[in-house]
């Protein structure tokens, strides 16, 4: 019986209390502080259960925030840090597995007393395992003068009954609850919060720095190994798996990740606040800094969460300092081939691993760190139906038809004419060169989002956006998988002013298979299918043969459009 506690060597009590703590109320505080101030108690171990569960009525507050609330009540009562410890108990599918984790923690921390109202269930499990009770069970509600239930508190928040709510919440917890938790509880009451997904549990850190020497904002990114199964060769935030075996908290994992991934040693000074107070220990003359909780990101999709699915907790740090002080100490690790600071505009234009592009955008919004925030971030969310300044010229057709050649050729011609123009490469080609296209073809929502982001970042920034990847192609692929995604593709396509040119391959030109997965025959069949699809959807397009004709047609249409706009201005 490996989990039985040997109490003979223990002279003082070591008390463990487990709960979901959603949220902390005065009843919780009363019995936790009572034990912490008891001279006969050497250590209070606070165990956060359901530490990853999120998004539903019962699981409405992330464990990161619950940990802060617990820290806050101990600090308010001036309990020495060595007197208590907060750990995160991994979620399990069965009570028996959960109990195994509890017993493992008890052995590690030499627990003598266990605070729980679940005595009978625990005894039944121990009996089934033929293990003796190695600790005393205490029912905290029977010994407490204050009895509240977190369910009641969540109900008061939904009802808007602040007056009664205030009497049940410790003062030191109010700031944390009222900072973020209201919206989380309300969303989760409708079961539409962000939900935890079983599988790999990780953390990611958005480390931003405004360089005081040039005023630009940079983000710390690593280059993933080309040998990685997920997103080989991609840029990535500092991320690491949570050590569940050691009951590690996401916050501690984030700090460990910065050290193991980039060589930056962070010391947590106060985790009872949001944002938490930190300091970079190995940076000379470093200031006090803040670390914010960005939020939970989860997906069952392997491209977001790895081959096992899972969730990630994201944190953000924003520093204003001379960047060279930090560059000197960067050291790549944890399967990253290199780490460096990237200009934020560059980072926003590059594909990042998993859901890290979304994390970066949210962090920028929270920190308001980027001077061109409106252009770079809100451009993705606001409606631009009222704005038609930029014209998107899309070359579409079968693989090998000459779309890229035409797009680059047109860009060149327009630049010679001193036009404000940018070229946007087909995102699917990026995937092809990384041997990822076949993997992501079934997930057109991802390809559409990445392609559209490339284009939409430039809307209203340039006059002409030239691309070899019309969203119509993704719509065709999506039509076989999801009507919703197909409709989304057409919706996004029609949000910008379009000139679409369909190129039929010149049979005099040999078929180039480089960067493609289709044979010449398959390419021809796809072209026929695409044109038929355009006609079925009443899409406006201009058909030409060969790249030279495509460029000439595009220039003709652009000149006609400019003449039309000039006449319109004169009429005004």
RODO-2510 file (C-alpha; in nm, 4 decimals, decimal comma):
residues 572
     n   res          X          Y          Z
     1     x     0,0000     0,0000     0,0000
     2     x     0,2282     0,2697    -0,1316
     3     x    -0,0039     0,5589    -0,0569
     4     x    -0,0366     0,5100     0,3190
     5     x     0,1123     0,8030     0,5095
     6     x     0,3712     0,7341     0,7755
     7     x     0,2652     0,9774     1,0459
     8     x     0,5200     0,8665     1,3051
     9     x     0,7802     1,1129     1,1757
    10     x     0,5299     1,3986     1,1601
    11     x     0,5044     1,6130     1,4722
    12     x     0,2561     1,8685     1,3372
    13     x    -0,0589     1,8488     1,1314
    14     x    -0,0423     1,8896     0,7549
    15     x    -0,3907     1,9739     0,6308
    16     x    -0,5166     1,9336     0,2745
    17     x    -0,8335     2,1029     0,1495
    18     x    -0,9727     2,0399    -0,1958
    19     x    -1,2452     2,2298    -0,3758
    20     x    -1,3441     2,3876    -0,7018
    21     x    -1,3454     2,7335    -0,5365
    22     x    -1,5832     2,8878    -0,7917
    23     x    -1,5552     3,1482    -0,6489
    24     x    -1,3890     3,1899    -0,3097
    25     x    -1,6361     3,3064    -0,0449
    26     x    -1,6174     3,3921     0,3247
    27     x    -1,6973     3,0342     0,4244
    28     x    -1,3936     2,9082     0,2335
    29     x    -1,1777     3,1787     0,3854
    30     x    -1,2917     3,1083     0,7394
    31     x    -1,1786     2,7468     0,7552
    32     x    -0,8648     2,7884     0,5411
    33     x    -0,7342     3,0743     0,7549
    34     x    -0,8338     2,8941     1,0748
    35     x    -0,6074     2,6050     0,9802
    36     x    -0,3311     2,8361     0,8554
    37     x    -0,3213     3,0216     1,1890
    38     x    -0,3349     2,7047     1,3968
    39     x     0,0037     2,6561     1,5647
    40     x    -0,0449     2,2795     1,5473
    41     x    -0,0672     2,2954     1,1678
    42     x     0,2627     2,2957     0,9835
    43     x     0,1262     2,3281     0,6291
    44     x    -0,2064     2,3903     0,4548
    45     x    -0,2235     2,2326     0,1125
    46     x    -0,4973     2,3906    -0,1004
    47     x    -0,5934     2,1683    -0,3917
    48     x    -0,7770     2,3138    -0,6909
    49     x    -1,0064     2,0495    -0,8365
    50     x    -1,1549     2,0579    -1,1859
    51     x    -0,8520     2,2686    -1,2625
    52     x    -0,8907     2,2542    -1,6391
    53     x    -1,2682     2,2356    -1,6716
    54     x    -1,4170     2,5536    -1,8115
    55     x    -1,7058     2,6984    -2,0073
    56     x    -2,0126     2,5523    -1,8337
    57     x    -2,2291     2,6446    -1,5334
    58     x    -2,0291     2,4332    -1,2890
    59     x    -1,6952     2,5376    -1,4367
    60     x    -1,7189     2,9104    -1,4898
    61     x    -1,3897     3,0469    -1,3514
    62     x    -1,0464     2,9449    -1,4872
    63     x    -0,8185     2,7813    -1,2346
    64     x    -0,5625     3,0586    -1,2904
    65     x    -0,8088     3,3093    -1,1424
    66     x    -0,9141     3,0756    -0,8625
    67     x    -0,5493     3,0407    -0,7626
    68     x    -0,5194     3,4193    -0,7425
    69     x    -0,8232     3,4379    -0,5141
    70     x    -0,6702     3,1806    -0,2818
    71     x    -0,3406     3,3685    -0,2781
    72     x    -0,5294     3,6897    -0,1998
    73     x    -0,6987     3,5578     0,1164
    74     x    -0,3712     3,4222     0,2580
    75     x    -0,1885     3,7469     0,1856
    76     x    -0,4673     3,9534     0,3393
    77     x    -0,4248     3,7618     0,6647
    78     x    -0,0440     3,7842     0,6448
    79     x     0,0012     3,4074     0,6356
    80     x     0,3706     3,3265     0,5664
    81     x     0,4268     3,1682     0,2255
    82     x     0,5895     2,8624     0,3795
    83     x     0,2663     2,7924     0,5723
    84     x     0,0545     2,7133     0,2650
    85     x     0,0832     2,5771    -0,0875
    86     x    -0,1630     2,5780    -0,3764
    87     x    -0,1584     2,2957    -0,6304
    88     x    -0,3689     2,1989    -0,9327
    89     x    -0,5163     1,8493    -0,9367
    90     x    -0,5489     1,7096    -1,2918
    91     x    -0,8962     1,6214    -1,4140
    92     x    -0,9769     1,2542    -1,4525
    93     x    -1,2564     1,0470    -1,6052
    94     x    -1,3382     0,8458    -1,2927
    95     x    -1,3538     0,9063    -0,9183
    96     x    -1,1081     0,6225    -0,8657
    97     x    -0,8480     0,7905    -1,0886
    98     x    -0,9111     1,1193    -0,9116
    99     x    -0,8556     0,9510    -0,5769
   100     x    -0,5268     0,8082    -0,7020
   101     x    -0,4089     1,1635    -0,7717
   102     x    -0,5255     1,2750    -0,4268
   103     x    -0,3375     0,9937    -0,2534
   104     x    -0,0280     1,0648    -0,4615
   105     x    -0,0393     1,4298    -0,3498
   106     x    -0,0931     1,3241     0,0115
   107     x     0,2163     1,1067     0,0004
   108     x     0,4239     1,3830    -0,1576
   109     x     0,3143     1,6464     0,0968
   110     x     0,2833     1,4081     0,3965
   111     x    -0,0780     1,5028     0,4631
   112     x    -0,2288     1,4057     0,7985
   113     x    -0,5743     1,5667     0,7730
   114     x    -0,8097     1,6013     0,4774
   115     x    -1,0866     1,8635     0,4588
   116     x    -1,3757     1,7247     0,2563
   117     x    -1,7475     1,6594     0,2841
   118     x    -1,7069     1,3496     0,0656
   119     x    -1,6064     1,1059     0,3382
   120     x    -1,8175     0,8047     0,2436
   121     x    -1,7112     0,8038    -0,1232
   122     x    -1,3467     0,8299    -0,0237
   123     x    -1,3729     0,5465     0,2267
   124     x    -1,5449     0,3296    -0,0328
   125     x    -1,2649     0,3850    -0,2848
   126     x    -0,9941     0,3152    -0,0276
   127     x    -1,1741    -0,0041     0,0736
   128     x    -1,1922    -0,1145    -0,2909
   129     x    -0,8188    -0,0553    -0,3199
   130     x    -0,7600    -0,2408     0,0069
   131     x    -0,5832     0,0593     0,1507
   132     x    -0,6040     0,1910     0,5026
   133     x    -0,7025     0,5447     0,5836
   134     x    -0,3678     0,7183     0,6276
   135     x    -0,5189     1,0520     0,7250
   136     x    -0,7995     1,1994     0,9312
   137     x    -1,1043     1,3308     0,7428
   138     x    -1,2467     1,6668     0,8501
   139     x    -1,5770     1,8091     0,7300
   140     x    -1,5096     2,1855     0,7115
   141     x    -1,8803     2,2777     0,7041
   142     x    -1,9426     2,1117     1,0406
   143     x    -1,6664     2,3151     1,2025
   144     x    -1,7281     2,6478     1,0320
   145     x    -1,9356     2,9362     1,1627
   146     x    -1,9863     3,0617     0,8057
   147     x    -2,1679     2,8469     0,5536
   148     x    -2,2054     2,9624     0,1970
   149     x    -2,2232     2,7815    -0,1324
   150     x    -2,0509     2,8981    -0,4489
   151     x    -2,3638     2,8022    -0,6457
   152     x    -2,5580     3,0668    -0,4539
   153     x    -2,2926     3,3297    -0,5260
   154     x    -2,2955     3,2591    -0,8983
   155     x    -2,6747     3,2904    -0,8886
   156     x    -2,6502     3,6326    -0,7222
   157     x    -2,4151     3,7522    -0,9959
   158     x    -2,6633     3,6435    -1,2623
   159     x    -2,9474     3,8124    -1,0742
   160     x    -2,7501     4,1337    -1,0341
   161     x    -2,7890     4,1253    -0,6546
   162     x    -2,4693     4,3069    -0,5628
   163     x    -2,5865     4,4099    -0,2145
   164     x    -2,6179     4,0518    -0,0924
   165     x    -2,3208     3,9347    -0,2956
   166     x    -2,0951     4,1853    -0,1229
   167     x    -2,1687     4,0323     0,2171
   168     x    -2,0492     3,6889     0,1051
   169     x    -1,7254     3,7756    -0,0743
   170     x    -1,3991     3,8571     0,1086
   171     x    -1,2857     4,2130     0,0367
   172     x    -0,9511     4,0971    -0,0979
   173     x    -1,1215     3,8739    -0,3550
   174     x    -1,3605     4,1383    -0,4903
   175     x    -1,1088     4,2975    -0,7238
   176     x    -1,0372     3,9634    -0,8868
   177     x    -1,3997     3,8527    -0,9141
   178     x    -1,5216     4,1836    -1,0463
   179     x    -1,2292     4,2196    -1,2867
   180     x    -1,3046     3,9296    -1,5193
   181     x    -1,5280     3,6785    -1,3572
   182     x    -1,8673     3,8411    -1,4136
   183     x    -1,8552     3,7958    -1,7887
   184     x    -1,7183     3,4445    -1,7512
   185     x    -1,9957     3,3374    -1,5132
   186     x    -2,2646     3,4921    -1,7327
   187     x    -2,1280     3,3251    -2,0473
   188     x    -2,0864     2,9919    -1,8739
   189     x    -2,4379     3,0088    -1,7273
   190     x    -2,5544     2,9689    -2,0871
   191     x    -2,2963     2,6921    -2,1405
   192     x    -2,1278     2,8952    -2,4104
   193     x    -1,7970     2,9763    -2,2461
   194     x    -1,4657     2,8519    -2,3849
   195     x    -1,4567     2,4820    -2,2997
   196     x    -1,1663     2,2719    -2,1837
   197     x    -1,0753     1,9852    -2,4159
   198     x    -0,9147     1,6742    -2,2659
   199     x    -0,5720     1,5897    -2,3997
   200     x    -0,2508     1,7827    -2,3934
   201     x    -0,2608     2,0768    -2,1491
   202     x    -0,0145     2,3521    -2,2296
   203     x     0,0705     2,7166    -2,1713
   204     x     0,1818     2,9825    -2,4177
   205     x     0,3415     3,3177    -2,3378
   206     x     0,3147     3,6322    -2,5494
   207     x     0,6307     3,8238    -2,4562
   208     x     0,6112     4,1775    -2,5996
   209     x     0,8701     4,4490    -2,5684
   210     x     0,8625     4,8094    -2,6857
   211     x     1,2192     4,8977    -2,7694
   212     x     1,2849     5,2398    -2,6192
   213     x     1,5619     5,2980    -2,8745
   214     x     1,3382     5,2879    -3,1845
   215     x     0,9854     5,2935    -3,0374
   216     x     0,8885     4,9713    -3,2178
   217     x     0,7143     4,6764    -3,0545
   218     x     0,8638     4,3281    -3,0847
   219     x     0,7401     3,9825    -2,9868
   220     x     0,9542     3,6896    -2,8749
   221     x     0,9171     3,3974    -3,1170
   222     x     1,0951     3,0699    -3,1654
   223     x     1,1569     2,8688    -3,4809
   224     x     1,0154     2,5166    -3,4478
   225     x     1,2239     2,2259    -3,5663
   226     x     1,1471     2,0914    -3,9135
   227     x     1,1334     1,7489    -3,7500
   228     x     0,8272     1,8413    -3,5428
   229     x     0,5067     1,6571    -3,6301
   230     x     0,2957     1,9665    -3,5675
   231     x     0,3762     2,2843    -3,7623
   232     x     0,7346     2,1965    -3,8625
   233     x     0,9483     2,5033    -3,9239
   234     x     0,6777     2,7455    -3,8067
   235     x     0,7327     3,0446    -3,5816
   236     x     0,5923     2,9923    -3,2341
   237     x     0,5297     3,1676    -2,9039
   238     x     0,7071     3,0382    -2,5960
   239     x     0,4986     2,7315    -2,5087
   240     x     0,5342     2,4257    -2,2900
   241     x     0,3267     2,1350    -2,1563
   242     x     0,1942     2,1626    -1,8002
   243     x     0,3564     1,9077    -1,5692
   244     x     0,0398     1,7398    -1,4421
   245     x     0,2326     1,4699    -1,2591
   246     x     0,3796     1,7394    -1,0354
   247     x     0,0429     1,9233    -0,9904
   248     x     0,1909     2,2245    -1,1668
   249     x    -0,0187     2,5378    -1,2081
   250     x    -0,0466     2,7075    -1,5502
   251     x     0,1234     3,0161    -1,4050
   252     x     0,4254     2,8179    -1,2876
   253     x     0,4355     2,6360    -1,6212
   254     x     0,4419     2,9711    -1,8035
   255     x     0,7383     3,0849    -1,5959
   256     x     0,9155     2,7538    -1,6533
   257     x     0,8406     2,7761    -2,0262
   258     x     1,0121     3,1136    -2,0597
   259     x     1,3213     2,9669    -1,8967
   260     x     1,3310     2,6392    -2,0890
   261     x     1,2322     2,7867    -2,4263
   262     x     1,4194     3,1171    -2,4208
   263     x     1,6519     3,1305    -2,1180
   264     x     1,4565     3,4100    -1,9452
   265     x     1,4344     3,3608    -1,5693
   266     x     1,1136     3,5086    -1,4258
   267     x     1,0454     3,5433    -1,0540
   268     x     0,6843     3,5646    -0,9357
   269     x     0,6555     3,8392    -0,6755
   270     x     0,2772     3,8548    -0,6258
   271     x     0,0218     3,6251    -0,7867
   272     x    -0,2697     3,7523    -0,5797
   273     x    -0,3302     4,0314    -0,8298
   274     x    -0,4390     4,0542    -1,1915
   275     x    -0,2026     4,1255    -1,3516
   276     x     0,0529     3,9408    -1,1422
   277     x     0,3744     4,1182    -1,0430
   278     x     0,6964     3,9636    -1,1752
   279     x     1,0636     4,0427    -1,2269
   280     x     1,3149     3,9067    -1,4770
   281     x     1,5918     3,7888    -1,2499
   282     x     1,8687     3,7360    -1,5025
   283     x     1,8308     4,0754    -1,6742
   284     x     2,0532     4,3437    -1,5156
   285     x     1,8654     4,6410    -1,3704
   286     x     1,5290     4,4926    -1,4721
   287     x     1,2190     4,6759    -1,3553
   288     x     0,9104     4,5316    -1,1895
   289     x     0,6798     4,3980    -1,4599
   290     x     0,3306     4,2554    -1,5011
   291     x     0,2091     3,9207    -1,6294
   292     x    -0,1505     3,9049    -1,7491
   293     x    -0,3760     3,6082    -1,8021
   294     x    -0,4855     3,6234    -2,1662
   295     x    -0,7275     3,3316    -2,1583
   296     x    -0,8021     2,9709    -2,2452
   297     x    -0,7679     2,8331    -2,5970
   298     x    -0,8890     2,4850    -2,6752
   299     x    -0,9646     2,2671    -2,9726
   300     x    -1,0274     1,9071    -3,0677
   301     x    -0,8668     1,9874    -3,4016
   302     x    -0,5154     1,8477    -3,4241
   303     x    -0,3850     2,1493    -3,6131
   304     x    -0,4609     2,3679    -3,3132
   305     x    -0,3908     2,1442    -3,0209
   306     x    -0,1577     1,8752    -3,1500
   307     x    -0,2262     1,5150    -3,2281
   308     x    -0,4019     1,4540    -2,8975
   309     x    -0,6271     1,7578    -2,8897
   310     x    -0,6191     1,9670    -2,5752
   311     x    -0,6145     2,3174    -2,4350
   312     x    -0,3699     2,5997    -2,3771
   313     x    -0,3655     2,8726    -2,1146
   314     x    -0,2146     3,1922    -2,2505
   315     x    -0,0233     3,4604    -2,0583
   316     x     0,1130     3,7948    -2,1686
   317     x     0,4066     4,0136    -2,0638
   318     x     0,4661     4,3626    -2,2012
   319     x     0,7929     4,5420    -2,1282
   320     x     0,9254     4,8831    -2,2270
   321     x     1,3033     4,8727    -2,2283
   322     x     1,6136     4,8568    -2,4441
   323     x     1,5745     4,5352    -2,6386
   324     x     1,9453     4,4495    -2,6568
   325     x     1,9469     4,3894    -2,2790
   326     x     1,7189     4,0901    -2,3365
   327     x     1,8593     3,9640    -2,6667
   328     x     2,1912     3,8950    -2,4983
   329     x     2,0315     3,6404    -2,2651
   330     x     1,8134     3,4546    -2,5134
   331     x     1,8891     3,0847    -2,5365
   332     x     1,6739     2,8496    -2,7470
   333     x     1,5487     2,5262    -2,5930
   334     x     1,2556     2,2847    -2,5757
   335     x     1,2865     2,1810    -2,9447
   336     x     1,3110     2,5401    -3,0695
   337     x     1,5967     2,5837    -3,3159
   338     x     1,6267     2,9561    -3,2430
   339     x     1,4545     3,2360    -3,0507
   340     x     1,4521     3,6040    -3,1391
   341     x     1,2467     3,9211    -3,1179
   342     x     1,0381     3,9891    -3,4297
   343     x     0,8869     4,3207    -3,5297
   344     x     0,5169     4,2964    -3,4465
   345     x     0,4048     4,3797    -3,7999
   346     x     0,6201     4,0956    -3,9321
   347     x     0,4829     3,8553    -3,6714
   348     x     0,1245     3,9469    -3,7606
   349     x     0,1893     3,8713    -4,1261
   350     x     0,3505     3,5311    -4,0618
   351     x     0,1640     3,2061    -3,9891
   352     x     0,2146     3,0945    -3,6284
   353     x     0,1675     2,7482    -3,4821
   354     x    -0,1605     2,6316    -3,3292
   355     x    -0,3932     2,9159    -3,2210
   356     x    -0,1037     3,1463    -3,1392
   357     x    -0,1916     3,4139    -3,3973
   358     x    -0,5209     3,4673    -3,2094
   359     x    -0,3295     3,4784    -2,8796
   360     x    -0,0933     3,7422    -3,0155
   361     x    -0,3773     3,9612    -3,1420
   362     x    -0,5627     3,9423    -2,8106
   363     x    -0,2462     4,0220    -2,6148
   364     x    -0,1791     4,3270    -2,8319
   365     x    -0,5342     4,4429    -2,7740
   366     x    -0,5019     4,3962    -2,3968
   367     x    -0,1718     4,5770    -2,3728
   368     x    -0,2567     4,8349    -2,6382
   369     x     0,1068     4,8018    -2,7285
   370     x     0,1127     4,8682    -3,0983
   371     x     0,0778     5,2244    -3,2305
   372     x    -0,1018     5,1022    -3,5460
   373     x    -0,3366     4,8831    -3,3451
   374     x    -0,6452     5,0038    -3,5295
   375     x    -0,4984     4,9118    -3,8645
   376     x    -0,3493     4,5801    -3,7632
   377     x    -0,6093     4,4334    -3,5289
   378     x    -0,9507     4,5904    -3,5617
   379     x    -0,9253     4,5496    -3,9356
   380     x    -0,9934     4,1808    -3,8790
   381     x    -1,3161     4,2282    -3,6934
   382     x    -1,4858     4,5437    -3,8155
   383     x    -1,7187     4,5468    -4,1107
   384     x    -1,5725     4,7032    -4,4186
   385     x    -1,8751     4,6866    -4,6408
   386     x    -1,8738     5,0632    -4,6393
   387     x    -1,5147     5,0783    -4,7606
   388     x    -1,4231     4,9847    -5,1154
   389     x    -1,0931     5,1649    -5,1583
   390     x    -0,8743     4,8623    -5,2261
   391     x    -0,9363     4,6442    -5,5304
   392     x    -0,8451     4,2758    -5,5052
   393     x    -0,7295     4,1245    -5,8343
   394     x    -0,7512     3,7465    -5,8065
   395     x    -0,6030     3,5088    -6,0604
   396     x    -0,7733     3,1717    -6,0361
   397     x    -0,7670     2,8515    -6,2366
   398     x    -0,6322     2,4998    -6,2328
   399     x    -0,2946     2,4172    -6,0770
   400     x    -0,0213     2,5013    -6,3280
   401     x    -0,2337     2,7502    -6,5217
   402     x     0,0112     3,0316    -6,4488
   403     x    -0,1713     3,2110    -6,1668
   404     x     0,1448     3,2963    -5,9710
   405     x     0,3318     3,4105    -6,2810
   406     x     0,0409     3,6354    -6,3793
   407     x     0,0053     3,7762    -6,0267
   408     x     0,3760     3,8565    -5,9986
   409     x     0,3811     3,9959    -6,3518
   410     x     0,0855     4,2247    -6,2861
   411     x     0,2389     4,3423    -5,9579
   412     x     0,5576     4,4297    -6,1462
   413     x     0,3680     4,6212    -6,4164
   414     x     0,1645     4,8181    -6,1628
   415     x     0,4738     4,9078    -5,9610
   416     x     0,6363     5,0373    -6,2806
   417     x     0,3292     5,2577    -6,3193
   418     x     0,3906     5,3871    -5,9608
   419     x     0,0720     5,2254    -5,8349
   420     x     0,0318     5,1409    -5,4659
   421     x     0,0163     4,7609    -5,4956
   422     x     0,1062     4,4510    -5,2950
   423     x     0,1217     4,0834    -5,3937
   424     x    -0,0318     3,8150    -5,1657
   425     x     0,0909     3,4595    -5,2210
   426     x    -0,1452     3,1638    -5,2076
   427     x    -0,1434     3,0309    -4,8511
   428     x    -0,2013     2,6758    -4,9753
   429     x     0,1369     2,6931    -5,1468
   430     x     0,3025     2,7666    -4,8112
   431     x     0,1433     2,4474    -4,6831
   432     x     0,2542     2,2523    -4,9895
   433     x     0,6186     2,3497    -4,9481
   434     x     0,5961     2,2338    -4,5863
   435     x     0,4266     1,9054    -4,6888
   436     x     0,1117     2,0069    -4,5012
   437     x    -0,1437     2,0685    -4,7778
   438     x    -0,2971     1,7217    -4,7783
   439     x    -0,3276     1,7433    -4,4001
   440     x    -0,5190     2,0731    -4,4108
   441     x    -0,7210     2,0377    -4,7319
   442     x    -1,0163     1,8968    -4,5280
   443     x    -1,0072     2,2018    -4,3054
   444     x    -1,0837     2,4846    -4,5456
   445     x    -1,1913     2,7161    -4,2646
   446     x    -0,8248     2,7317    -4,1595
   447     x    -0,6982     2,7952    -4,5144
   448     x    -0,9690     3,0564    -4,5773
   449     x    -0,8892     3,2380    -4,2528
   450     x    -0,5158     3,2496    -4,3230
   451     x    -0,5592     3,3546    -4,6858
   452     x    -0,8209     3,6162    -4,6031
   453     x    -0,6082     3,7541    -4,3205
   454     x    -0,3227     3,8105    -4,5661
   455     x    -0,5519     4,0054    -4,7954
   456     x    -0,7547     4,1883    -4,5347
   457     x    -0,4491     4,3254    -4,3563
   458     x    -0,3852     4,5259    -4,6713
   459     x    -0,7398     4,6504    -4,7321
   460     x    -0,7431     5,0289    -4,7292
   461     x    -0,3642     5,0307    -4,7007
   462     x    -0,2937     4,9914    -5,0728
   463     x    -0,4883     5,0585    -5,3914
   464     x    -0,4425     4,7140    -5,5459
   465     x    -0,4009     4,3727    -5,3869
   466     x    -0,2886     4,1068    -5,6333
   467     x    -0,3199     3,7409    -5,5394
   468     x    -0,2888     3,3996    -5,7015
   469     x    -0,5415     3,2534    -5,4573
   470     x    -0,9015     3,3450    -5,5039
   471     x    -1,1219     3,2390    -5,2135
   472     x    -1,3524     3,0825    -5,4749
   473     x    -1,1171     2,7823    -5,4816
   474     x    -1,1558     2,7287    -5,1072
   475     x    -1,5329     2,7655    -5,1486
   476     x    -1,5254     2,4831    -5,4025
   477     x    -1,3256     2,2584    -5,1689
   478     x    -1,5555     2,3491    -4,8779
   479     x    -1,8701     2,2718    -5,0800
   480     x    -1,7918     1,9037    -5,0382
   481     x    -1,7401     1,9333    -4,6617
   482     x    -1,9461     2,2121    -4,5044
   483     x    -2,2176     2,4439    -4,6332
   484     x    -2,1354     2,6834    -4,3500
   485     x    -1,7691     2,7144    -4,4497
   486     x    -1,8651     2,7449    -4,8150
   487     x    -2,1031     3,0323    -4,7357
   488     x    -1,8324     3,1956    -4,5242
   489     x    -1,5906     3,1858    -4,8183
   490     x    -1,8364     3,3617    -5,0493
   491     x    -1,9235     3,6142    -4,7786
   492     x    -1,5590     3,7078    -4,7290
   493     x    -1,4969     3,7153    -5,1023
   494     x    -1,7738     3,9694    -5,1537
   495     x    -1,6607     4,2008    -4,8732
   496     x    -1,3915     4,3507    -5,0975
   497     x    -1,4117     4,4872    -5,4496
   498     x    -1,3005     4,2069    -5,6776
   499     x    -1,1602     4,1603    -6,0243
   500     x    -1,1452     3,7849    -6,0846
   501     x    -0,9572     3,6479    -6,3820
   502     x    -0,9854     3,2788    -6,4700
   503     x    -0,6723     3,1524    -6,6474
   504     x    -0,6955     2,8508    -6,8717
   505     x    -0,3511     2,6949    -6,9144
   506     x    -0,1849     2,7556    -7,2486
   507     x    -0,1341     2,4051    -7,3891
   508     x     0,1856     2,5277    -7,5574
   509     x     0,3398     2,5661    -7,2118
   510     x     0,4563     2,2512    -7,0290
   511     x     0,2937     2,1630    -6,6964
   512     x     0,5065     2,2582    -6,3901
   513     x     0,4465     2,0150    -6,1021
   514     x     0,6716     2,2014    -5,8544
   515     x     0,4806     2,2969    -5,5390
   516     x     0,1742     2,0965    -5,6469
   517     x     0,0191     1,7623    -5,5556
   518     x    -0,1906     1,7208    -5,8719
   519     x    -0,0961     1,5504    -6,1984
   520     x    -0,1520     1,7317    -6,5286
   521     x    -0,4737     1,5341    -6,5868
   522     x    -0,6002     1,6061    -6,2347
   523     x    -0,5196     1,9728    -6,2872
   524     x    -0,7267     1,9900    -6,6035
   525     x    -1,0215     1,8164    -6,4388
   526     x    -1,0059     2,0560    -6,1472
   527     x    -1,0073     2,3575    -6,3796
   528     x    -1,3217     2,2333    -6,5501
   529     x    -1,4864     2,1677    -6,2166
   530     x    -1,3901     2,5153    -6,0879
   531     x    -1,5337     2,6966    -6,3882
   532     x    -1,8573     2,5023    -6,3654
   533     x    -1,8751     2,5886    -5,9947
   534     x    -1,8277     2,9610    -6,0656
   535     x    -2,1086     2,9518    -6,3188
   536     x    -2,3405     2,7702    -6,0782
   537     x    -2,2819     3,0452    -5,8209
   538     x    -2,3220     3,3321    -6,0706
   539     x    -1,9728     3,4561    -5,9916
   540     x    -1,8427     3,7327    -6,2140
   541     x    -1,5087     3,6472    -6,3759
   542     x    -1,3067     3,7071    -6,6923
   543     x    -1,1658     3,4048    -6,8751
   544     x    -0,8358     3,4191    -7,0637
   545     x    -0,5763     3,1746    -7,1971
   546     x    -0,2221     3,2032    -7,0675
   547     x    -0,0429     3,4430    -6,8345
   548     x     0,0287     3,7217    -7,0850
   549     x    -0,3392     3,7489    -7,1723
   550     x    -0,4244     3,7477    -6,8005
   551     x    -0,1904     4,0402    -6,7272
   552     x    -0,3177     4,2367    -7,0274
   553     x    -0,6802     4,1777    -6,9264
   554     x    -0,6114     4,2864    -6,5695
   555     x    -0,4428     4,6092    -6,6842
   556     x    -0,7332     4,6781    -6,9193
   557     x    -0,9861     4,6350    -6,6388
   558     x    -0,7824     4,8464    -6,3974
   559     x    -0,7583     5,1348    -6,6484
   560     x    -1,1336     5,1133    -6,7096
   561     x    -1,1978     5,1209    -6,3351
   562     x    -0,9713     5,4220    -6,2822
   563     x    -1,1443     5,6069    -6,5641
   564     x    -1,4824     5,5257    -6,4119
   565     x    -1,3673     5,6545    -6,0708
   566     x    -1,2286     5,9739    -6,2254
   567     x    -1,5567     6,0446    -6,4037
   568     x    -1,7448     5,9812    -6,0807
   569     x    -1,5251     6,2319    -5,8954
   570     x    -1,5759     6,4938    -6,1653
   571     x    -1,9521     6,4542    -6,1401
   572     x    -1,9301     6,5229    -5,7671
***
